[in-house]
Amino acid sequence: MNTKKINVLLLENIHPDAARIYEDEGIIVRTAAGSFDEEELCKQIKDVAVLGIRSKTQVSEKVLDCAEHLLAIGAYCIGTNQIDVEACSKRGVIVFNAPYSNTRSVVELVLGEIIMLIRGVFDRSAKLHQGIWDKSASGTFEIRGKKLGIIGYGNIGAQLSVVAEAVGMKVYYYDLDEKLALGNARKCDSMENLLAKADIVTVHVDGRPENRGLIGADQFGLMKRGSVFLNLSRGFVVDIDALVENIKNGNIRGAAVDVFPYEPKHNYERFRSVLQQLPNVIITPHIGGSTEEAQQNIAEFVTGKIIDFVYNGGTALSVNFPNLQLPEIRNAHRLIHLHLNVPGILAKVNNILAAHSINIVGQYLKTNEHIGYVITDISREYDNVVMTEIKNIPGTIHFRILY
């Protein structure tokens, strides 16, 4: 693969280790501190082979139509809802994310905020900065023995469960999928059941559309009076106006929110929210996973996966391609054929190679519901006619050659 033809665009202050790793491979890298809107991204992506983004940049079908050379998108974060993954699959663009790399950072922030909220530390600190000495134990508690309700028992929810139990909390969780309880955590049969039990409720669901408005006035009404609420998942999951109302009427005695329905595109845009200036409310600028350790881990993980795909064809842990862990290419040419998952494609590839007396030294096939991925290593120089025939097989989405 000629690295001079590989252009990488990294947006949203992705950790500099990502750019360094690409550049060490001889790849050209451009970076930008903020996100691009659709129009600007359409202009910038025309010659880009690899796009790296975080949560704010929206990769729409229109953007993909403008991407003439795009091979891969790296979501340097957990979620991929900002990317039209289905449209990527149809165009042969692979998507990688980092589902595990910042889990610990989010968990630590959640636990810290629970302690700050249940002790009222945030407000007392603000008062002391104003010269007000408010020393009292009234209305402050330990977290030991309190019931923590976790909505969403994925990577973050499950690890939070373990850490919370280690400091003496009683853990309950609810998830649509069947998830094995860790430690002494107890599964609730319904979210309503969890809300009624918990002293502290924390939300850790993914960004699927079905989760929009998951927590609203009805759900807050089911929670214990004086409970604590946290959302470090997605901004659209919670009805902010309903949360504000429940804080003002005392039903919710404290809240921490890290994600918002609308978030500034860069650090220079002013942030406004109805949550500002409310008592015992911690609001943070979407920094749940923003630690040096997490961002470095994400940079290394996603970049490593993309480089393996570009140079080796590996798709392990991709979001939308059939997952293949491949050996390095040794004394062979590697042909990569992505196609619709219909019968007979592999046979057609092999018949073309056989008709031209080309020997196969290794072959790998994996499919998912929609697409198939065939890797074929051949032992001799290839003829452009052969490659054209393979590329023109009906059902082909994308075909490329690794040298």
C-alpha positions, 0 to 999 in steps of 0.5 A: 500500500502506497502511504502517500495516497493515504490522507487522514483527517482528525477532528475534535481534539483527538489525542495527539498520539493518534496523529503520531501513530499515523505519521510514524507509518508515513501517512499524511495527517490533518487535524482540527480542534473542533467539529465540522458541520455537514457543509464544511465536512463535505468540502474537507472529506473529498481526498480523505481515506481515513476520518477520525471524529468524536461525538459531535461530528455528524457523518451523514449520507450526504457527507459519505457521497462527497467522500471519494476515497474514504476507506475507514471512519474512526469514532474515537469514543464509545458511541457511533450514533453520530455516524450513518453506519448503514450508509457506510456499509453500503459504500464499503466504509468500515467503522471502528470505535472504542467501546472499552477504552474510557470505561474506567474514567466514566465510572470514577467520575460517577462515583465521585459525583455520587459522593459529592451530591449525597454530601452536598459538597459542591454547594458548600464549596461554592459558599466557602468561596464566597466566605460563607462558613456552613459547617453542618451534618444536616442532610448529608450522608455516607454512600455505604448502605445506599441503594444504587440503581443503574439503568443500562448494564453494559461495559460502564454500568457493569464496572460501576456495579463492581466499584460501587459494591466495593465501597458498600453500596447495594446495587440494582440494575435494569437492562433490556438485554439479559445481562449476568449480574456481577458480585451481589448486584440484583437485576430488576424486572422493570425500570419502574421497579428500579426507580422505586427502590433506588436512593441514587439513579444513574443512566448508562444506556447507548444512543439508539433512537429508542432511548430518546426521552427515556427518563421524563416526568413520569419516571422522575415521579416514580423515584423516591423523594430526595433521591439523587440522579445522574446522567452520563450517557446521552443528552437526549435520554433525559427530559431536562425540563422535567429534571429541573422541575423535580429539582425545584420541587425537592423530589430530586435532591441532587443531580449530575449531568455530563451530556446535553441535548445540545452541546457547543461545537467547540470550547469557544461557544458559550454554553447555556442550560436551564440546569445552571445555577440550580442547588446541588447540581453538578454540570460538566462539559461531556468529560466523562471519558476525558482523562489523559489515560482514557484518551490515550488508550482510545487513540492507540486502540482505534488508530491501531485497528484502522492501520491494521485494516488499511495495511492488512485487511483486518476487521476485528472489533469493527462496528459494521464489517464481518469481523476477521483477524488476519495473519500478516501478508507473507510473499503474496498479494492480498485481495480484499472483496466486500460484497452483498451477502448473497450466494455464490460470490466466493465461487465466482472469485475463485473461478476467475482466479482459476481461469487465469491459473492463479494459485490461492495460498490463503483465503478467509471469508466472514459474513454478517446479515448484510455483507460478506468479506472475502480475503484472498492471498495469491502467489503470483503477479496479478493481471489487471484484467483479472482484477477488473473481472473480480471488481465487476462481480455482481453484488460487489461493494468495494474491491482493493488490492494490498501489496 
